[in-house]
């Protein structure tokens, strides 16, 4: 049975996280993976070049050596392993899974806040404080989205949970209540 890229990402990231933990280099590995992910996102053809059959293994090794030179020893060894196992097309999935595991272990959540107007720093800090309490976490990374179509209020998304305090939702709730009666 063939594993999906997401499954491969979880397996490799788990192993990498354990090794980084043993070597007390989780923070360094996190930064290396974020940098590597950015390189992959900025150069989508890199994944195809290193994972595909369009160029020779020798050429791929040259590209890999250039890529590895930016990182620490553990990341270099890890990239060699991933390359040898023909999983270079899973790098973004591995990075995402590692970041997710790191965030979970350190009580960090990604929150998306949708409002009708841009919120200032004080309001953002207030929302972060509320989210920290509500979800019992240590840190909140807040992404702000402005969407005038919600009319007013705020929608907060943390993981797969949504707290919808928008005016549109309230209007729709009232509409449903009136239509039922």
C-alpha positions in Angstrom: 0.0 0.0 0.0 1.4 3.4 -1.0 1.5 6.1 1.7 0.2 9.6 1.0 2.6 12.5 1.2 0.9 13.6 4.4 1.4 10.1 6.0 5.1 10.2 4.9 5.4 13.7 6.3 4.1 12.6 9.7 6.4 9.6 9.9 9.6 11.4 8.9 8.8 14.4 11.0 8.1 12.2 14.1 11.5 10.5 13.6 13.3 13.8 13.0 11.6 15.4 16.0 12.8 12.5 18.3 16.3 12.8 17.0 16.3 16.6 17.3 15.0 16.2 20.9 17.8 13.8 21.8 20.3 16.2 20.4 18.6 19.2 22.0 18.4 21.0 18.6 14.6 21.2 18.1 14.7 25.0 17.8 17.5 24.9 15.2 15.7 22.1 13.3 12.4 24.1 13.4 14.1 27.1 11.8 15.9 24.9 9.2 12.7 23.3 8.2 10.9 26.6 7.9 13.7 27.9 5.7 13.7 24.7 3.6 9.9 24.9 3.3 10.2 28.5 2.1 12.8 27.5 -0.5 10.5 24.8 -1.8 7.5 27.2 -1.9 9.5 29.9 -3.7 10.9 27.3 -6.2 8.1 24.8 -7.0 10.2 23.2 -9.7 12.8 22.1 -7.1 10.5 19.3 -5.9 10.0 18.0 -9.4 13.8 18.3 -10.1 14.8 16.3 -7.0 12.0 13.8 -7.1 11.3 13.3 -10.8 13.2 11.4 -13.5 13.9 14.3 -15.8 17.5 14.8 -14.6 20.2 12.4 -13.7 21.1 11.3 -10.1 24.4 13.1 -10.4 22.7 16.4 -11.3 20.3 15.8 -8.4 23.2 15.3 -6.0 24.7 18.6 -7.1 21.5 20.4 -6.4 21.1 18.6 -3.1 24.6 19.5 -2.0 23.9 23.2 -2.8 20.7 23.0 -0.8 22.3 21.1 2.1 25.1 23.7 2.5 22.7 26.2 4.1 21.9 24.0 7.0 23.3 22.4 10.1 24.7 18.8 10.3 21.4 17.2 11.5 19.4 18.7 8.6 22.1 17.8 6.1 22.0 14.2 7.3 18.2 14.2 7.2 18.1 15.6 3.7 20.5 12.9 2.6 18.2 10.2 4.1 15.1 11.7 2.5 16.9 11.9 -0.9 18.1 8.3 -0.6 14.6 7.2 0.1 13.2 9.2 -2.9 11.0 11.3 -0.7 12.2 14.8 -1.7 8.7 15.6 -3.0 7.4 15.2 0.6 9.6 18.0 2.1 6.7 20.5 2.6 4.6 17.8 4.2 7.5 16.8 6.5 8.0 20.5 7.5 4.3 21.0 8.1 4.0 17.9 10.3 7.2 18.9 12.3 5.9 22.4 12.9 2.5 21.0 13.9 4.2 18.6 16.4 6.4 21.5 17.7 3.4 23.7 18.2 1.4 21.0 19.9 4.3 20.2 22.3 4.8 23.9 23.1 1.1 24.9 23.5 1.1 27.1 20.4 -2.0 27.5 18.2 -2.6 29.2 14.8 -5.7 31.4 15.0 -7.4 33.1 12.1 -9.6 36.1 13.0 -12.0 37.5 10.5 -13.4 41.0 11.1 -15.1 43.6 9.0 -12.4 46.2 9.6 -8.7 45.8 10.4 -8.1 45.4 14.1 -5.3 47.4 15.9 -2.5 45.8 18.0 -4.3 46.3 21.3 -7.4 44.5 19.9 -5.2 41.8 18.5 -3.5 41.3 21.9 -6.9 41.2 23.6 -8.1 38.5 21.2 -4.9 36.5 21.8 -5.5 36.7 25.5 -9.1 35.4 25.1 -7.9 32.6 22.8 -5.2 31.6 25.2 -7.7 31.2 28.0 -10.4 29.6 25.9 -8.1 27.0 24.3 -5.7 26.6 27.3 -2.5 27.4 25.3 0.7 29.3 25.9 1.0 31.2 22.6 -1.3 32.3 19.8 -0.1 33.1 16.3 -2.8 35.4 14.9 -3.7 35.8 11.3 -6.0 38.7 10.6 -8.5 38.7 7.7 -10.7 41.6 6.8 -14.1 40.5 5.2 -16.8 43.2 5.1 -19.4 40.6 4.1 -19.7 39.4 7.7 -21.3 42.9 8.4 -19.9 43.0 12.0 -18.6 41.0 14.8 -15.8 38.5 14.6 -15.1 34.9 13.5 -12.3 33.0 15.2 -10.9 29.8 13.8 -8.5 27.7 15.8 -7.7 24.4 14.2 -11.0 22.8 13.3 -13.0 24.8 15.8 -14.9 28.0 14.8 -16.4 30.6 17.1 -18.7 32.6 14.9 -19.8 35.9 16.4 -20.6 37.6 13.1 -23.7 39.7 12.5 -24.4 37.6 9.3 -24.6 34.4 11.4 -27.0 36.1 13.9 -29.2 37.3 11.0 -29.2 33.8 9.6 -30.1 32.3 13.0 -33.0 34.7 13.3 -34.1 34.0 9.8 -34.1 30.2 10.5 -36.1 30.7 13.7 -38.7 32.9 11.9 -39.0 30.4 9.0 -39.5 27.5 11.3 -42.3 29.2 13.2 
